[in-house]
Amino acid sequence: MRTKVTLVLVFLNVTLFFFIFYVYPRIVEIRDLGEARRRVLPAADTDVRAIEIQTRDRVVQITKRNGRWYLEKPVQWPANPAAVSGMLTELQLLEDETAFDVSSLAQNKLSLADYGLDKPAIVVTLTPAQPVGSQRKAPAPVVLKIGNVTNVGNRLYVLSPDGKRIHVVARSLADILSLPVSEIRSPTVFEIPSFEARSFGVQFPPPASRVRIQRDASRWYFVSPFVGRANSDDVKLTLTRLLGLHVGPFITDPVPSDLSPSDNPAMRVTVEGNNRSQTLLIGGPIAATPGHPIPPGIQEFYAQMDDRPTRFVLQIPSDLFEKIRTAQDSLRERHLLEFDPAQLSSITLRAPNQPDLTLQHLEGTTGGDSGWQIVQRIGDAAPTTQPADPVAVQELIERLTQLSATKFLNDAPSAAAEEAWGFNSPERTVVLQLANAPQPVPGSPTGPSIELQIGVGTERGPHAYARLASAQYVYEVDSEILRETPVDARDWRNRKLRELPIGARIVGVRIVRLSDDKVIRRIDLPAGAAAPAEAAAPANSSKVVRDAWQTLLVDLRTLRAKTFVYDHFHDTVALAGIVQPWKYRLDMDIALTAGAGVQTSTQSLLLTDRLGGTQQIAGSKDLDAVFEIDQSMIDALWTLTFNAEVQTPTPPAAPAPAPAAPASAH
């Protein structure tokens, strides 16, 4: 029994191996032969370097050069890769639905003329490519003739390349081979895509200079007629729009020489890519006529590429044409300063006849939240320091990064022009010191220091003039930058003068009239009081007074200056030439829990009278400051001091004497 099973298994294995190694290859071969017989073009003719399509009214010739397809006839222009690929795919995969031999035609008293193949409607000539490294003669061209449409089924008769068989194929072959030239040619003017562009240039007829912009990594800069920064975003957008321009109708009629792009170009636009460049020649404008309207916002010009004789109509948006025409100004970087705020270590401000003022970053060289301080040296004295207002410094940094030119005045000014613009003695000089030198970029200041000079002309106006010390370019800027870069220390001093620590508590406030040293308002805050209204304000105090005390206590806990009047404390205050005396003194008692005990101290502020609706001056010798107080504090003090009465309770009246007892009757 086991022997029979073994013999059966051996027989099945032999049969399987016979099928795999002998029968199946024959099946595949027969299938391939059938498919090859249905295939109109030989498989060897799939690698093509030239295509010629000849019809009764035109000849289209397409060749392949350096991996790209080009239309040679009826015009010279890059071909549309999608259209050519569609043609080749249709031809290379062309299969018949039926076929018959030419030799059988005579038996049925027929000829090639009956199928339209004696004078074919379309003749396609495919020139195969020379095999790489082969020394053999190039293969002969393959000619495919397409005749009439079949009477039934909407098919075509096609004569095989060897002329021995007639194939019946789908009508789609004639459709794709009859595409209009406008669909076979590339629709765009330039072949270089925007991401490949490395350089962009515009040239005008002499004596105008050539403008050339070049890319360095992701940044663009001018290399001609000057070396300077370009606005990278504007350049990218302009290039994207320029390289996306489409070709208009081709021009076959003669063009007047004064409008001809080759004889008299008004502009040459060159784009360089990877080891290739293209130049667009733009000639004279084309005027709109009743028969040739031009859409609004569009301009038309005669144009051609410098390496092709084909002329065409170029339609370009008016704003894009103006951007290219004025590229020297319109694509220039208008921001004067380029730096990383996080790398700022100091900002120095200078003005004529004033000591330098330096805003110095604290604790390291990075632009975090570690704070800034004012450093100023007056004469031969040692430099003094004060805390700087981080908000004001941050606003200055933002203003400097946004400082833009309203006009480009001169890229190579004379000494007389520099003097006229005030650069012999700049009205303001701003020096930025960086912790790390930025990566060098052509046209940008190099090194760890950037110096900006701002001058004013003989007649002051809404504009000032600016330049970098490392370059000659002169820009017109808004003169507001002078007001935003004062050299007075008080303009940069930290507005937060004092902030009580968490463990500190205000236990009492007194407002003293200095003329008679009389306390006109006071409040005592025992421990645990939730609000002044619950504490020592007199029971008959109005809600307005209680609210005023509440506001004042909040402002006193975090004391801020609206503006500083002097750099240091003064015993007197003079505003507009008028001396304003100190009228009040505000004493504040502070209790600070320290260990097991409580430390008590008193801090005082001197106050002038209210000088207007929004101005009142305060001074503190301890804080070394004379400053304007915030509006909320002004209003609270006004409520507490106007027609104030001494907050000392009136002693109760003595009780009336008891009436005398009546005399006893005797």
C-alpha positions in Angstrom: 0.0 0.0 0.0 2.8 2.4 0.9 4.6 1.6 -2.4 1.5 2.6 -4.4 1.2 5.9 -2.5 4.9 6.6 -3.1 4.6 5.9 -6.8 1.6 8.2 -7.1 3.5 11.0 -5.4 6.5 10.5 -7.6 4.3 10.6 -10.7 2.6 13.8 -9.6 5.9 15.5 -8.9 7.2 14.5 -12.3 4.1 15.9 -13.9 4.4 19.2 -12.0 8.0 19.7 -12.9 7.2 18.9 -16.5 4.5 21.5 -16.5 6.7 24.2 -14.8 9.8 23.7 -16.9 8.4 22.7 -20.2 4.7 23.4 -20.7 4.4 26.8 -18.9 7.3 28.5 -20.8 5.6 27.5 -24.0 2.3 29.0 -22.9 4.1 32.3 -22.0 5.9 32.2 -25.3 2.7 31.7 -27.2 1.0 34.5 -25.2 3.9 36.9 -25.8 3.9 36.0 -29.5 0.2 36.7 -29.6 0.7 40.1 -27.9 3.7 40.9 -30.1 1.7 40.0 -33.2 -1.0 42.4 -32.0 1.6 45.1 -31.2 1.9 47.4 -34.2 5.4 48.8 -33.4 8.3 46.4 -32.6 9.4 46.5 -28.9 12.9 47.5 -30.0 11.5 50.8 -31.3 10.3 52.1 -27.9 13.4 54.3 -27.3 12.8 57.3 -29.6 14.9 60.5 -30.1 12.8 62.2 -32.8 9.2 62.2 -33.8 7.8 63.6 -37.1 4.1 63.9 -37.7 3.2 64.8 -41.3 -0.4 65.6 -42.3 -1.9 67.1 -45.4 -1.7 70.6 -44.0 1.3 70.6 -41.5 4.5 69.0 -40.4 5.3 68.6 -36.7 8.8 67.7 -35.8 9.9 67.0 -32.2 13.5 66.1 -31.1 15.0 65.1 -27.8 18.1 66.9 -26.6 19.8 66.5 -23.2 16.8 64.7 -21.8 14.3 67.3 -22.9 11.9 67.4 -25.8 11.9 70.4 -28.2 9.5 71.3 -31.0 11.4 72.1 -34.2 8.6 72.5 -36.6 6.4 74.5 -37.3 8.1 76.7 -34.6 11.1 76.3 -32.5 10.0 75.9 -28.9 10.3 73.5 -25.9 7.7 70.8 -26.2 5.1 70.0 -23.6 6.4 66.9 -21.8 2.9 65.6 -21.1 1.8 65.9 -24.7 4.9 64.1 -26.1 4.7 61.4 -23.4 1.1 60.8 -24.4 2.0 60.4 -28.0 4.9 58.0 -27.3 2.7 56.0 -24.9 0.0 55.7 -27.5 2.4 54.6 -30.2 4.5 52.3 -28.2 1.5 50.4 -26.7 -0.5 50.5 -29.9 -2.3 47.2 -30.5 -4.6 46.2 -33.2 -8.1 44.7 -32.9 -7.6 42.8 -36.1 -5.0 42.6 -38.9 -4.6 41.1 -42.4 -1.7 40.8 -44.9 -1.2 43.2 -47.7 -0.5 40.3 -50.0 -4.1 39.1 -49.6 -5.6 42.4 -51.0 -5.1 41.4 -54.7 -7.1 38.2 -54.2 -10.1 40.4 -53.2 -9.4 42.9 -56.0 -8.4 45.6 -53.4 -5.4 47.8 -53.0 -3.9 50.2 -50.5 -5.9 53.0 -52.0 -9.1 51.4 -50.8 -7.9 51.9 -47.2 -6.4 55.4 -47.7 -2.9 54.0 -47.3 -1.5 55.0 -50.8 -1.7 58.7 -49.7 -2.1 58.4 -45.9 -3.7 61.2 -43.9 -1.0 60.9 -41.3 2.6 59.7 -41.6 4.5 59.2 -38.3 8.2 58.8 -38.5 10.0 57.6 -35.3 13.8 57.9 -35.2 15.2 55.4 -32.6 17.9 56.5 -30.3 21.5 55.2 -30.7 22.2 52.6 -28.1 24.5 53.9 -25.4 28.1 52.6 -26.0 27.1 50.9 -29.2 29.4 51.3 -32.3 26.8 50.0 -34.7 25.0 52.1 -37.2 22.0 54.0 -35.8 18.7 52.1 -36.4 16.7 53.1 -39.4 13.6 55.3 -38.8 10.3 53.6 -38.3 7.5 54.9 -40.5 3.9 54.4 -39.6 1.1 55.3 -42.1 -2.4 56.0 -41.0 -5.2 55.8 -43.6 -9.0 56.0 -43.6 -11.5 55.5 -40.9 -13.3 52.1 -41.0 -16.9 52.1 -42.1 -18.0 50.4 -38.9 -16.6 50.8 -35.4 -14.9 54.1 -35.7 -11.5 52.5 -36.2 -8.4 53.4 -38.3 -6.4 51.5 -40.9 -2.7 51.5 -40.2 0.1 50.1 -42.4 2.8 48.4 -40.5 6.3 49.8 -40.6 7.5 46.9 -42.9 4.5 47.5 -45.2 3.3 43.8 -45.0 0.3 44.1 -42.8 -2.7 46.4 -42.3 -3.8 46.8 -38.7 -7.2 48.1 -37.5 -6.6 50.3 -34.4 -8.5 52.6 -32.2 -9.4 56.1 -33.4 -7.7 57.7 -30.3 -4.3 57.4 -32.2 -5.3 60.0 -34.8 -6.8 62.3 -32.1 -3.5 62.5 -30.1 -1.4 62.9 -33.2 -3.6 65.7 -34.4 -3.2 67.9 -31.3 -2.9 71.6 -32.1 0.6 73.1 -31.9 -0.6 75.2 -28.9 -1.0 71.9 -26.9 2.2 70.3 -28.2 4.5 73.2 -27.2 5.3 74.1 -23.7 2.9 76.8 -22.3 5.5 78.6 -20.3 8.1 81.2 -21.4 10.9 79.8 -19.2 11.9 76.2 -18.7 13.7 76.8 -15.4 11.4 76.3 -12.4 11.5 78.8 -9.6 13.1 76.5 -7.0 16.1 76.0 -9.4 16.7 79.7 -10.1 20.1 80.9 -8.8 20.3 84.3 -10.4 18.0 86.9 -11.8 19.1 89.8 -14.0 17.5 92.7 -15.9 19.3 94.7 -18.5 18.2 97.9 -20.3 19.7 99.6 -23.3 22.7 101.8 -22.6 23.5 103.9 -20.6 21.3 102.2 -18.1 23.1 99.8 -15.8 22.4 96.1 -15.5 20.6 94.8 -12.4 21.6 91.3 -11.2 20.3 89.5 -8.1 21.9 86.3 -6.8 20.9 83.7 -4.3 23.1 82.6 -1.4 21.4 79.7 0.3 17.9 81.0 1.0 18.7 84.7 0.8 18.9 86.9 -2.2 21.3 89.9 -2.6 22.3 92.4 -5.3 25.6 92.0 -7.0 25.1 94.7 -9.6 25.0 97.7 -9.9 25.8 97.6 -6.1 26.3 94.9 -3.5 23.4 94.9 -1.0 20.6 92.9 0.4 17.5 92.1 -1.6 14.0 91.5 -0.2 14.1 87.7 -0.4 10.3 87.3 -0.2 9.7 89.8 -2.9 12.3 88.3 -5.1 10.9 84.8 -4.7 7.4 86.0 -5.4 8.5 88.0 -8.5 10.5 85.0 -9.8 7.6 82.7 -9.3 5.3 85.0 -11.3 7.9 85.6 -14.0 8.7 81.9 -14.5 5.0 81.2 -14.6 4.4 83.5 -17.5 2.6 81.8 -20.5 3.4 82.2 -24.2 0.9 84.0 -26.3 0.3 83.5 -30.0 3.4 83.1 -32.2 4.1 85.8 -34.6 4.7 84.9 -38.3 4.3 88.4 -39.8 7.3 90.8 -39.9 7.7 93.0 -36.8 8.9 96.7 -37.2 12.5 97.0 -36.3 11.9 99.6 -33.6 9.5 97.1 -31.9 11.5 93.9 -32.7 12.7 92.1 -29.5 15.9 90.9 -31.3 16.8 94.1 -33.2 15.8 96.6 -30.5 15.1 95.0 -27.1 13.7 97.3 -24.5 14.5 94.8 -21.7 16.5 91.6 -21.3 15.5 89.3 -18.5 17.9 86.5 -17.6 17.3 83.7 -15.2 20.1 81.3 -14.3 19.5 77.8 -13.0 21.6 74.7 -12.5 24.2 74.9 -15.3 21.8 76.6 -17.7 20.4 80.0 -18.3 17.6 81.6 -20.3 17.2 85.1 -21.5 13.9 86.7 -22.5 14.0 89.6 -24.9 11.1 92.0 -24.6 10.6 94.4 -27.5 8.1 97.2 -28.0 4.5 97.2 -26.7 1.5 96.0 -28.6 -1.4 98.5 -28.6 -5.0 97.5 -28.1 -7.3 97.8 -31.0 -11.0 97.2 -31.5 -10.2 93.9 -33.0 -7.5 93.1 -30.5 -8.6 94.1 -27.0 -6.2 93.8 -24.0 -7.6 92.9 -20.6 -7.3 95.5 -17.9 -4.1 95.3 -15.8 -2.3 93.4 -18.6 0.4 94.7 -21.0 1.4 93.0 -24.3 4.8 93.1 -25.9 6.6 91.5 -28.8 9.0 89.0 -27.3 11.4 86.1 -28.0 14.0 84.0 -26.3 17.6 84.9 -27.2 18.4 81.4 -28.4 15.3 80.9 -30.7 14.1 82.9 -33.7 10.4 82.4 -32.8 8.7 85.6 -31.8 5.5 85.6 -29.8 3.1 87.8 -27.9 4.0 88.2 -24.2 1.1 89.0 -21.9 2.4 90.3 -18.5 0.6 91.8 -15.6 1.3 95.5 -15.3 2.4 95.3 -11.7 4.8 92.5 -12.5 6.3 94.4 -15.4 6.7 97.5 -13.2 8.3 95.4 -10.5 10.9 94.0 -13.0 11.5 97.4 -14.6 12.2 99.0 -11.3 14.0 96.0 -9.7 16.9 98.0 -8.4 14.5 99.7 -6.0 11.4 97.5 -5.8 13.2 94.3 -4.9 15.7 96.0 -2.6 15.5 95.2 1.1 14.0 98.2 2.8 14.8 97.1 6.4 18.0 98.8 7.3 19.1 96.5 10.1 19.3 92.7 10.1 20.2 91.1 13.4 19.0 88.5 15.8 17.5 90.2 18.9 18.4 87.2 21.0 22.1 87.9 20.3 21.9 91.6 21.5 24.3 92.3 24.4 24.0 96.1 24.4 22.6 99.1 22.5 24.5 102.4 22.7 22.7 105.7 21.8 24.7 108.8 20.9 23.8 112.4 20.2 25.8 115.6 19.8 26.8 117.3 23.0 25.3 114.6 25.2 27.0 111.7 27.0 26.6 108.3 25.5 23.9 106.1 26.9 24.2 102.3 26.9 21.4 99.8 27.4 23.2 96.7 28.6 21.7 93.3 28.8 22.2 91.5 32.1 23.1 87.9 32.9 24.5 86.4 29.8 24.4 87.4 26.2 21.1 86.0 25.1 17.9 88.0 24.8 15.9 86.3 27.5 14.0 87.9 30.4 17.1 88.5 32.6 16.7 92.3 32.3 18.5 95.4 31.1 20.3 98.3 32.8 21.3 101.8 31.9 25.0 102.6 31.9 26.0 106.2 31.5 29.3 108.1 32.1 29.2 111.8 32.5 32.5 113.5 32.0 35.4 111.9 33.9 33.0 110.5 36.6 32.6 106.7 37.1 29.8 105.2 35.1 26.5 105.0 36.8 23.9 102.3 36.4 20.1 102.3 36.7 17.5 99.6 36.0 16.1 99.9 32.5 12.5 99.5 31.6 12.3 96.1 29.7 9.2 97.2 27.9 10.8 100.3 26.6 13.9 98.4 25.5 11.8 95.8 23.8 9.9 98.5 21.9 13.2 100.0 20.8 14.5 96.6 19.6 11.2 96.1 17.6 11.4 99.6 16.2 15.0 99.0 15.0 14.2 95.7 13.4 11.3 97.4 11.6 13.2 100.6 10.6 12.6 100.8 6.8 13.7 103.1 4.0 11.0 105.2 2.5 13.3 106.1 -0.3 16.7 105.0 -1.6 18.6 108.2 -2.0 22.2 107.4 -3.2 24.4 104.4 -3.3 27.6 106.4 -3.7 27.1 109.9 -2.3 29.7 112.6 -2.5 31.2 114.3 0.5 29.1 117.4 -0.2 25.9 115.3 -0.2 26.9 113.5 3.0 27.4 116.9 4.7 24.0 118.2 3.4 22.3 115.1 4.9 24.0 115.7 8.3 26.4 112.8 8.4 29.3 115.0 9.4 27.7 115.2 12.9 24.9 112.6 13.0 21.9 113.6 15.0 21.7 110.1 16.4 24.1 107.1 16.3 22.8 103.6 17.4 25.4 100.9 18.0 24.2 97.4 18.4 26.7 95.0 20.1 26.0 91.3 19.3 27.2 88.4 21.4 28.0 86.4 18.3 28.8 87.8 14.8 26.1 86.9 12.3 26.9 84.8 9.2 28.4 87.2 6.6 25.9 88.1 3.8 26.9 90.4 0.9 25.7 93.9 1.5 25.1 93.3 5.3 27.2 94.6 8.1 29.7 92.1 9.3 31.3 91.5 12.7 29.8 91.7 16.2 29.0 95.4 16.0 26.4 97.3 13.8 26.5 101.1 13.7 23.5 103.1 12.4 23.9 106.8 11.7 20.9 109.1 11.4 21.3 112.6 10.0 19.0 115.6 9.4 19.3 118.1 6.6 19.6 121.9 7.0 15.8 122.1 7.0 14.1 119.7 9.4 11.1 117.9 8.1 9.2 114.6 8.3 12.2 112.7 6.9 15.6 111.9 8.2 18.6 110.3 6.5 20.2 107.0 7.6 23.2 104.9 6.6 25.2 102.1 8.1 28.8 103.0 9.0 30.0 99.9 7.1 28.3 101.0 3.8 27.8 104.1 1.7 24.2 103.7 0.9 22.0 106.5 2.1 18.3 106.0 2.9 15.5 108.3 3.6 13.6 107.3 6.8 10.8 108.6 9.0 12.3 111.2 11.3 10.1 109.7 14.1 13.1 107.4 14.8 14.9 110.4 16.4 12.1 110.8 18.9 12.1 107.0 19.6 15.8 106.9 20.4 16.3 109.6 23.1 19.6 109.8 24.9 18.2 110.9 28.2 18.5 108.2 30.9 15.1 109.0 32.3 13.4 107.9 29.1 14.8 104.4 29.6 14.6 104.0 33.3 12.5 101.2 34.7 8.9 102.6 35.4 8.4 100.1 38.1 10.1 101.9 41.0 9.1 99.6 43.9 7.2 96.4 44.4 6.6 95.2 48.0 7.5 91.6 48.6 4.8 89.0 49.3 5.5 89.0 53.0 5.2 92.8 53.3 2.0 94.5 54.4 0.9 98.1 54.5 -0.2 98.9 58.0 -0.8 102.6 57.8 -0.8 105.5 55.4 -0.8 109.2 56.2 -1.1 112.3 54.0 0.7 115.3 55.6 0.2 118.9 54.4 3.8 120.3 54.4 2.8 123.9 55.0 1.8 123.2 58.6 2.9 119.6 58.9 -0.6 118.5 59.5 -2.0 115.1 58.8 -5.1 115.6 56.7 -5.8 112.0 55.9 -4.8 108.7 57.5 -5.7 105.1 57.6 -4.6 102.3 59.8 -4.8 98.7 58.7 -4.8 96.1 61.4 -3.7 92.6 60.7 -6.4 90.6 58.9 -8.2 93.5 57.5 -9.6 92.4 54.1 -10.0 96.0 52.7 -9.6 99.6 53.9 -13.3 100.0 54.1 -13.3 97.3 56.8 -10.4 98.8 58.6 -9.7 102.3 60.0 -11.6 104.5 57.6 -14.1 106.5 59.7 -17.5 105.0 59.9 -19.0 108.1 58.2 -16.6 107.9 55.2 -18.4 107.8 51.9 -17.9 104.9 49.4 -16.0 107.3 47.1 -13.4 107.9 49.9 -13.2 104.2 50.7 -12.7 103.3 47.0 -10.0 106.0 46.8 -8.1 104.4 49.7 -8.4 101.0 48.1 -7.0 102.4 44.8 -4.1 104.2 46.5 -3.1 101.1 48.5 -2.9 99.1 45.3 -0.8 101.8 43.5 1.5 102.1 46.6 2.1 98.4 46.7 3.5 98.5 43.2 4.7 102.0 42.6 5.1 103.0 39.0 6.2 106.1 37.2 4.3 107.3 34.1 7.3 109.4 33.1 10.5 110.7 34.8 11.0 114.4 35.2 14.6 114.3 36.2 17.4 111.7 36.1 17.8 112.0 39.9 16.0 113.4 42.9 15.7 117.2 43.2 14.5 119.2 46.2 12.4 121.4 43.9 10.5 120.8 40.7 10.5 123.3 37.8 8.0 122.7 35.0 7.9 125.1 32.0 10.1 127.5 34.0 7.7 127.6 37.0 8.9 126.1 40.3 6.3 123.7 41.7 6.7 123.3 45.5 6.2 120.0 47.3 2.8 120.3 48.9 2.2 116.9 50.5 4.2 114.1 52.0 2.7 110.6 51.9 4.1 108.3 54.7 3.5 104.6 54.3 4.2 102.2 57.2 5.2 98.7 56.1 5.4 95.6 58.3 7.5 92.7 57.1 7.4 89.4 58.8 11.0 88.2 59.5 11.5 85.0 61.4 9.5 85.1 64.6 9.2 88.9 64.6 7.9 91.7 62.5 10.0 94.6 61.2 8.3 97.9 60.6 9.6 100.7 58.3 8.3 103.9 56.9 8.7 105.1 53.3 7.8 108.5 52.1 6.8 110.2 48.9 6.7 114.0 48.2 3.8 115.2 46.1 3.1 118.5 44.3 -0.5 119.8 44.0 -2.4 118.4 41.1 -1.1 120.4 38.1 -3.9 119.5 35.7 -6.3 116.8 34.8 -3.5 114.3 34.0 -0.4 115.5 35.8 0.9 115.4 39.3 4.6 115.0 40.3 6.0 112.8 43.0 9.6 112.6 44.4 11.5 110.2 46.6 15.1 110.6 47.9 15.2 106.9 48.7 14.3 106.0 45.1 16.4 108.9 43.7 13.5 109.8 41.4 11.2 112.7 40.4 8.4 111.4 38.3 4.8 111.8 37.2 2.3 109.4 38.8 -0.3 107.3 37.0 -3.8 108.6 36.5 -5.4 106.2 38.9 -3.2 107.5 41.7 -3.8 111.1 40.7 -7.6 110.6 41.0 -7.3 108.8 44.3 -5.2 111.5 45.9 -7.5 114.2 44.6 -10.4 112.6 46.3 -8.5 112.3 49.6 -6.9 115.7 49.6 -9.6 118.0 48.2 -11.4 119.8 51.1 -9.9 117.2 53.4 -10.5 117.4 57.1 -8.2 116.0 59.8 -9.2 112.5 60.5 -9.0 113.0 64.3 -12.3 112.1 65.9 -14.0 115.0 67.8 -13.9 114.5 71.6 -17.4 113.7 73.0 -19.1 116.6 74.8 -19.0 116.5 78.6 -22.2 115.2 80.1 -24.5 117.8 81.5 -24.4 118.1 85.4 -27.2 116.3 87.2 -29.9 118.7 88.6 -29.5 119.6 92.2 -31.6 117.7 94.7 -34.5 119.8 96.1 -34.0 121.1 99.7 -35.7 119.1 102.4 -38.6 120.8 104.1 -38.2 121.4 107.7 
